[in-house]
Amino acid sequence: MKIAVIATGKIGLPLATQFASMDHEVVGIDVNQALVDCINRAEEPFPGEFGLAEKLADQVPAGKLRATTDYADGIPGADAVVIVVPLLVDEETWQPDFKWMDAATRSLAEHLTPGTLISYETTLPVGTTRNRWKPLIEEVSGLTEGEDFHLVFSPERVLTGRVYEDLKKYPKLVGGLNEAGTKKAIEFYEQVLTFNERDDLPRANGVWDMGTAEAAEMAKLAETTYRDVNIGLANQFARYADTIGVDVYKVIEACNSQPFSHIHRPGIAVGGHCIPVYPRLYLSTDPAADIVRTARNYNATMPNYVVDRVEQTIGDLAGQRIVVLGASYRGGVKETAVSGVFPTVAELTKRGAVVTVHDPVFSDEELAAFGFTSHKIGDAVDVAILQADHAEYRAFGPADFPEIKLFADGRNYTDPAAWKGVPRIVIGAGN
C-alpha cells in the first residue's frame, strides 16, 4: 500500500516507520520544513523513542519512507491517510481549538483521490469524525464518504518513548461511519500492525471493531479521563492523609491488594498531551459531567498545594532560593506539555522566592526559552522541589544542594534514607 501520515511528530513519525517496517510505501507530511529535512536525512529528530533511529536509518535510504511538506505530493493515490495532527484546547474556555486540524483536513481533501481510507488517530470529542470531518472533506473534495472514500476514527493508544511496544501491547480500536468503512479500516490496520498475545483480555488482542466512530472516540476519552479522575481521588486522599498523619501510600497499597481497587498515585501535577487535556475534550460534549470537571480542577491545584506545604514548613518564601527539579511533565521524556513546572514556578515567584529550574534533558538555553533560570547542581539552595521523576534524581541527596533546609518530593520518588538529616516532605505521607 501507499500510506500517507499527516504530522510526523513524536507519535506520527514512529507510526510512519511502523507502517514502513511492514513493507508499505510511506510518506510523512508535515508543515515543519526542518523536521521534514531531518527525516529525509534519516536522522532522528527528537530523542527518547526507542528504536526510531534504527528504523529511520534503514527505511529512508531504502526508499520505504520519505517526508514532504507538499500535500499534492503525498495525498493523491494514497490507499490510506492517517492523521495525527495535534488538537489544541483553549485554556480559558476548555473548548477544542480545531485550527491546526481544520487546516490539515482541508489540505488533504483538496488532493484526495477516490478509493482512499482516511483514519483520524488524534483524540477527538465525541461526534467529531461524523459531524465535522465528514462534511468538511466532502465539501472540499467533492467526493462522497462511503462511496468515493471511507472515513474512520482509530485512536492512538501509545506513550512517547515506547510507541512500538504499545502498538503491539494494546488492541487497536476502530470505529467507522458505516460497515464498509469499518471493514476496510480493520483490514488496513491488520496489514500494518502486529500484536502480542494477551491472556488477560476478554477477546484476542488485535484490531477491535467498536461499531461506530462515536464509540471509538468515547473509548479513548473514557480511558484517559478515568485516569485523571482516579488521580484526583488519590490526591484528595493524600491531602486528607496529611491532616491526620497517615501515610496514604500504605493505604493505597492495602486497598489495591484487592482486585476491585485500582487507586492511582497522588502527585504534584498531572501533565502531558493526554491526561490533563482529554477530560476537557470530553466535557466539551458532556458538560454535565461534574465528576470529571471537579477532578480536573482539583488536580490543577496540586502545585499550589506543594508550595503551601513548603511555606508551612519553612515560613515566608520571600527571598528563599528554591530549585524546581524537572521541567518535563514526566521523567525520561523531553516534553513540557502541561507540565507542572509552569504553575509551580509561577506560584513560587508570586510568593517572592528566587526560583531556578534544573532538568537533565534540557539545556540552559532551552530552559531560558521557557523563561526559566537554570540551576547548576552543587549551587546552594534553601529548598528543592522534585517535579519530574527523572532517573537522575533518584540518586540525589543533600550534598548536591549545599545549605538546603527542605526537600519536597512531589512524586514520592526518592529514597528517604538518602535525605537523612534534611526535612523531607511528600504529598500524602503524613509528614
C-alpha positions in Angstrom: 0.0 0.0 0.0 0.9 3.7 -0.3 0.3 5.3 3.0 0.4 9.0 4.0 0.9 10.0 7.6 -0.1 13.6 8.3 2.0 15.2 11.1 5.3 13.4 11.8 5.9 14.3 15.4 6.5 12.1 18.4 3.6 9.9 17.6 3.2 10.3 13.8 6.8 9.5 12.9 7.0 6.3 14.9 3.7 5.3 13.3 5.1 6.0 9.8 8.2 3.9 10.5 6.0 1.1 11.8 3.9 1.1 8.6 7.1 1.1 6.5 8.5 -1.8 8.5 5.6 -3.9 7.2 6.8 -3.3 3.6 4.5 -0.5 2.7 5.4 2.7 0.9 5.1 5.6 3.4 5.2 9.4 3.0 5.1 11.7 6.0 3.5 15.1 5.6 4.4 17.9 7.9 4.3 21.7 7.8 7.7 21.9 9.6 10.3 22.0 6.8 13.2 21.5 9.2 11.6 18.3 10.5 10.9 17.1 7.0 14.6 17.7 6.0 15.8 15.9 9.2 13.6 12.8 8.3 14.8 12.8 4.7 18.4 12.7 6.0 17.4 9.6 8.0 18.2 11.5 11.3 16.3 11.1 14.5 14.6 14.5 15.0 13.9 14.0 18.7 15.5 11.9 21.4 13.9 9.2 23.6 11.9 7.0 21.2 13.5 3.5 21.5 14.1 2.0 18.1 13.3 5.1 16.0 16.8 6.0 14.9 17.4 2.4 13.7 14.2 2.4 11.7 15.0 5.7 10.0 18.5 4.6 9.2 17.1 1.5 7.5 14.0 2.8 5.8 14.9 6.2 4.4 17.9 5.1 2.3 15.9 2.1 1.1 13.1 4.3 -0.2 10.5 2.9 2.1 9.9 6.2 3.9 10.2 9.9 2.9 8.8 13.2 4.1 7.4 16.2 2.4 5.6 19.5 3.2 3.5 19.2 0.0 0.1 17.6 0.3 -0.1 17.4 -3.5 2.9 15.1 -3.4 1.8 12.8 -0.6 -2.0 12.5 -0.8 -3.0 11.7 -4.4 -3.2 7.9 -5.0 -2.8 7.0 -1.3 -4.5 3.8 -0.2 -4.7 5.2 3.3 -4.2 8.5 5.0 -3.6 8.6 8.8 -3.9 11.9 10.6 -2.2 12.6 13.9 -2.3 16.4 13.9 -2.5 17.9 17.4 -5.8 19.2 18.7 -5.4 22.2 21.0 -7.7 23.1 23.9 -8.3 26.7 24.9 -7.0 27.2 28.4 -9.7 29.7 29.3 -12.8 28.1 27.9 -11.7 24.4 27.8 -13.1 24.2 24.3 -11.3 22.4 21.5 -9.4 24.6 19.1 -9.5 22.9 15.7 -7.4 25.4 13.7 -4.5 23.0 13.0 -6.7 20.0 12.3 -9.1 22.0 10.1 -6.1 23.3 8.0 -4.7 19.8 7.6 -8.1 18.3 6.8 -8.8 20.9 4.1 -5.3 20.3 2.6 -5.8 16.6 2.4 -9.3 17.0 1.0 -8.0 19.3 -1.8 -5.9 16.4 -3.1 -8.0 13.4 -2.1 -8.5 10.8 -4.8 -11.2 8.1 -4.9 -10.6 4.8 -3.1 -8.7 6.3 -0.1 -9.3 5.3 3.5 -8.9 8.2 6.0 -8.2 7.4 9.6 -8.1 10.1 12.3 -5.9 9.0 15.2 -5.8 12.3 17.1 -8.1 12.1 20.2 -11.4 13.9 19.3 -14.6 15.0 21.1 -17.4 12.5 20.5 -19.1 13.1 17.2 -16.2 15.0 15.5 -15.5 12.4 12.9 -19.1 12.2 11.7 -20.2 15.8 12.2 -17.1 17.8 11.4 -14.6 15.9 9.3 -17.1 14.1 7.0 -18.9 17.2 5.8 -15.7 19.2 5.5 -13.9 16.6 3.5 -16.9 16.1 1.2 -17.3 19.8 0.7 -13.7 20.5 -0.2 -13.0 17.3 -2.2 -16.4 17.0 -4.0 -16.3 13.3 -3.1 -18.9 11.3 -1.1 -18.0 9.3 2.0 -19.0 5.7 1.8 -18.8 5.7 -1.9 -15.6 7.5 -3.0 -13.7 7.3 0.2 -14.0 5.9 3.7 -13.6 7.8 7.0 -12.9 6.2 10.4 -11.7 7.0 13.8 -9.0 4.9 15.4 -7.3 6.5 18.4 -3.6 6.2 19.1 -3.1 4.5 22.4 0.7 4.9 22.9 3.1 6.8 25.1 6.2 8.6 23.7 9.3 6.6 24.4 7.6 3.3 24.0 5.4 3.6 20.9 6.5 0.4 19.2 5.9 -1.6 22.4 2.5 -0.1 23.0 1.4 -0.7 19.4 1.9 -4.4 20.0 0.5 -4.4 23.5 -2.9 -2.7 23.2 -5.8 -3.6 21.0 -6.3 -1.2 18.0 -9.8 0.3 18.3 -11.6 1.1 15.1 -15.0 2.8 14.5 -16.3 3.9 11.1 -19.4 5.7 9.8 -20.6 2.6 8.0 -19.9 -1.1 7.9 -17.9 -1.0 4.7 -15.6 1.7 6.0 -15.0 -0.1 9.3 -14.2 -3.3 7.4 -11.7 -1.5 5.3 -10.0 0.1 8.3 -9.8 -3.3 10.1 -8.1 -4.8 7.0 -5.7 -1.8 6.8 -4.6 -2.0 10.4 -4.2 -5.8 10.3 -1.7 -5.2 7.5 0.4 -2.6 9.3 0.4 -3.8 12.9 1.3 -6.9 14.8 0.0 -7.8 18.3 1.3 -9.6 21.4 -0.8 -12.4 22.8 -2.6 -11.4 26.0 -4.5 -13.9 28.1 -5.9 -11.1 30.3 -8.2 -9.6 27.6 -11.8 -10.7 27.1 -11.0 -11.4 23.4 -8.0 -11.8 21.3 -5.6 -8.9 21.1 -5.7 -7.2 17.7 -8.0 -4.8 15.8 -11.2 -4.4 17.6 -14.4 -3.2 15.9 -16.1 -0.6 18.1 -19.2 -0.4 15.9 -19.2 3.4 15.3 -16.8 6.3 15.2 -18.6 7.7 18.3 -17.9 4.6 20.3 -14.2 4.7 19.4 -14.0 8.4 20.2 -15.6 7.9 23.5 -13.4 4.9 24.4 -10.2 7.0 24.1 -11.7 9.8 26.1 -13.0 7.5 28.7 -9.8 5.6 29.3 -7.8 8.8 29.8 -10.5 10.7 31.7 -10.7 7.7 34.1 -7.0 8.2 34.9 -7.5 11.9 35.6 -10.5 11.3 37.9 -8.7 8.5 39.6 -5.6 10.7 40.3 -7.9 13.4 41.5 -9.3 10.9 44.1 -5.8 9.8 45.1 -4.8 13.5 45.6 -7.9 14.0 47.7 -7.0 11.0 49.8 -3.4 12.3 50.1 -4.3 15.7 51.3 -6.6 14.3 53.9 -3.9 11.9 55.0 -1.6 14.9 55.6 -4.1 16.3 58.0 -4.4 13.2 60.1 -0.8 12.0 60.0 -1.4 8.9 57.9 0.8 7.5 55.1 -1.6 7.4 52.1 0.9 5.2 50.1 0.4 2.4 52.7 -3.3 2.9 52.5 -3.3 2.7 48.7 -1.1 -0.4 48.7 -3.5 -2.0 51.1 -6.6 -1.1 49.0 -5.1 -2.3 45.8 -4.3 -5.7 47.3 -7.9 -6.5 46.4 -8.7 -6.8 42.6 -11.6 -4.4 42.9 -9.4 -1.4 43.8 -7.1 0.4 41.4 -6.2 3.6 43.1 -3.5 5.6 41.3 -0.7 7.6 42.9 -1.0 11.2 44.1 1.5 13.8 42.9 2.4 17.4 42.4 1.0 17.6 38.8 -0.8 15.7 36.0 0.9 16.7 32.8 1.3 15.7 29.2 -0.7 15.9 26.0 -3.3 13.4 27.2 -4.4 13.1 30.8 -5.0 16.8 31.6 -6.3 17.6 28.1 -8.7 14.8 27.2 -11.1 15.3 30.1 -11.7 18.8 28.7 -12.4 17.4 25.3 -14.9 15.0 27.0 -16.6 17.9 28.8 -17.0 19.8 25.5 -19.7 17.4 24.6 -20.9 16.3 28.0 -20.8 19.5 30.1 -23.0 17.8 32.8 -20.1 15.6 33.8 -19.4 17.3 37.1 -17.2 14.5 38.4 -14.8 15.0 35.5 -14.7 18.8 36.0 -14.2 18.5 39.7 -11.2 16.1 39.4 -9.6 18.2 36.6 -9.8 21.4 38.7 -8.6 19.6 41.8 -5.6 18.1 40.1 -4.7 21.6 38.8 -4.4 22.8 42.4 -1.7 20.4 43.4 1.4 22.5 42.5 0.0 25.3 44.8 -0.7 22.7 47.5 3.0 21.6 47.4 4.1 25.3 47.6 1.7 25.7 50.6 3.3 22.8 52.3 6.8 24.2 51.7 5.7 27.6 53.1 4.0 26.0 56.1 7.3 24.1 56.9 9.9 26.9 56.5 7.9 30.1 56.7 7.8 33.1 54.4 9.2 32.2 50.9 10.3 35.7 50.0 14.0 35.6 49.1 14.2 31.9 49.6 16.4 30.1 47.0 14.2 27.4 45.5 15.1 25.0 42.7 12.4 23.0 40.9 13.7 19.7 39.7 12.3 18.8 36.3 10.8 20.8 33.5 9.4 17.8 31.8 5.9 16.7 32.6 7.2 13.2 33.5 10.6 11.5 33.9 12.6 10.4 31.0 10.7 12.5 28.4 11.8 15.7 26.8 8.4 17.3 26.7 6.8 20.1 28.7 3.2 19.8 27.6 1.0 20.9 30.5 4.0 20.3 32.8 3.6 21.1 36.5 6.8 23.1 36.3 4.9 26.2 35.0 2.4 26.6 37.8 5.0 25.6 40.4 7.4 28.3 39.3 4.7 30.8 38.9 3.4 30.3 42.4 6.9 30.3 43.9 7.7 33.5 42.1 4.4 35.1 43.2 5.4 34.5 46.8 8.8 36.1 46.3 11.1 33.1 46.0 14.2 33.2 43.9 13.4 30.3 41.6 15.7 28.2 39.4 14.9 25.1 37.3 17.0 22.0 36.6 16.4 19.3 34.1 18.9 16.8 32.8 17.3 16.6 29.3 17.1 20.3 28.6 20.0 22.7 28.0 20.4 26.0 29.8 19.3 27.7 26.6 16.2 25.6 26.3 15.2 26.3 29.8 15.8 30.0 29.2 13.4 29.9 26.3 10.7 28.9 28.7 11.5 31.9 30.9 13.4 29.8 33.5 16.8 30.5 35.2 18.7 27.3 35.0 20.2 25.7 38.1 23.6 24.0 38.4 23.8 21.0 40.7 26.1 21.9 43.5 24.9 25.5 43.8 23.5 26.5 47.2 19.7 26.4 47.7 17.2 26.7 50.6 14.6 24.3 49.1 14.5 21.7 46.3 11.1 20.6 44.9 11.0 17.5 42.8 8.5 18.0 40.0 9.5 15.3 37.4 10.7 11.8 38.3 13.8 11.7 36.1 16.0 8.7 36.9 18.9 11.0 37.7 17.1 12.5 40.6 16.8 9.2 42.5 20.5 9.4 43.4 20.4 13.0 44.6 21.0 13.9 48.3 21.8 16.9 50.5 25.4 17.0 49.3 24.1 18.0 45.8 22.3 21.1 47.3 24.6 22.9 49.8 22.7 24.8 52.5 19.4 23.1 51.8 16.8 23.4 54.5 14.0 21.4 53.0 13.4 18.8 50.2 9.8 18.4 48.9 9.4 15.3 46.8 6.4 15.9 44.7 6.4 12.4 43.3 7.5 10.3 46.3 10.3 9.1 44.0 13.4 9.4 46.1 14.8 7.3 48.8 14.1 8.8 52.3 17.4 7.4 53.6 19.3 9.5 51.1 17.9 12.6 52.7 18.7 11.8 56.3 19.3 15.0 58.2 17.2 17.2 55.9 13.5 17.6 56.4 11.7 15.8 53.5 8.0 16.2 52.8 5.9 14.0 50.5 2.3 14.6 49.4 0.2 12.2 51.5 2.9 10.8 53.6 1.5 12.4 56.7 4.8 14.2 57.5 
